[in-house]
Amino acid sequence: MHLTGRELAGKPHVVDLGDRTPDAAADHALARLKSLVRRFEQEATPYRSLVLPMWKNRYGTYDDLARVKEWSAGEEGEEE
């Protein structure tokens, strides 16, 4: 379901679960979420603004808040 909050509040989308049942897909998604939460529980895990650096020239909605353009202006290996 894609929810918009507009006049047409949403529209259904077909989700391809492959050979999984809906319950198995939900269990898999929950396991991945728990794994991600455990990773970010570690103090050494950084909260990166740009998760996919190969797209570092493309900016997302909140990148201005993260000051990505400003931080990207320095050269690689340059000390702060």
C-alpha positions as CSV (number, residue, x, y, z in Angstrom):
1,M,0.0,0.0,0.0
2,H,1.3,3.4,-0.9
3,L,-0.2,6.1,1.4
4,T,-0.1,9.7,0.4
5,G,-2.6,11.6,2.6
6,R,-4.0,13.3,-0.5
7,E,-7.4,13.1,-2.2
8,L,-6.6,9.6,-3.4
9,A,-5.2,8.4,0.0
10,G,-3.4,5.4,-1.4
11,K,-3.2,2.7,-4.0
12,P,-2.5,-1.0,-3.7
13,H,0.8,-2.4,-5.0
14,V,1.5,-6.0,-5.6
15,V,4.5,-7.3,-3.6
16,D,6.5,-10.2,-5.0
17,L,7.4,-12.4,-2.1
18,G,9.1,-14.9,-4.3
19,D,8.5,-18.4,-2.9
20,R,8.0,-17.0,0.7
21,T,4.7,-17.0,2.5
22,P,3.6,-13.6,3.9
23,D,4.5,-14.9,7.4
24,A,7.9,-16.0,6.3
25,A,8.5,-12.6,4.5
26,A,7.5,-10.8,7.7
27,D,9.8,-12.9,9.8
28,H,12.7,-12.3,7.4
29,A,12.0,-8.5,7.5
30,L,11.9,-8.5,11.3
31,A,15.2,-10.5,11.5
32,R,16.8,-7.9,9.1
33,L,15.5,-5.0,11.2
34,K,16.8,-6.6,14.4
35,S,20.2,-7.1,12.8
36,L,20.3,-3.5,11.8
37,V,19.3,-2.3,15.3
38,R,22.0,-4.5,16.8
39,R,24.6,-3.0,14.5
40,F,23.7,0.5,15.5
41,E,23.7,-0.4,19.2
42,Q,27.5,-0.6,18.8
43,E,29.2,2.7,19.7
44,A,31.7,2.2,16.8
45,T,29.0,2.0,14.2
46,P,28.8,5.4,12.4
47,Y,25.5,7.0,11.4
48,R,26.5,7.8,7.8
49,S,24.8,10.5,5.8
50,L,25.7,9.0,2.5
51,V,25.3,5.3,2.7
52,L,26.1,4.6,-0.9
53,P,29.2,6.8,-1.7
54,M,29.1,5.8,-5.4
55,W,26.1,8.2,-5.5
56,K,27.9,11.0,-3.6
57,N,27.1,13.5,-6.4
58,R,23.3,12.9,-5.9
59,Y,21.7,14.5,-2.9
60,G,18.6,13.4,-1.0
61,T,15.9,15.3,0.6
62,Y,17.6,15.8,4.0
63,D,21.2,16.1,2.8
64,D,21.2,19.9,3.2
65,L,20.5,19.3,6.9
66,A,23.4,16.9,7.1
67,R,25.7,19.5,5.5
68,V,26.8,16.8,2.9
69,K,27.8,19.4,0.3
70,E,29.9,21.3,2.8
71,W,31.7,18.2,4.0
72,S,32.2,16.9,0.5
73,A,34.0,20.1,-0.5
74,G,37.3,18.9,1.1
75,E,39.7,16.6,-0.6
76,E,40.2,13.0,0.3
77,G,42.6,12.5,3.2
78,E,42.5,16.2,4.1
79,E,42.8,16.8,7.8
80,E,40.1,18.9,9.6
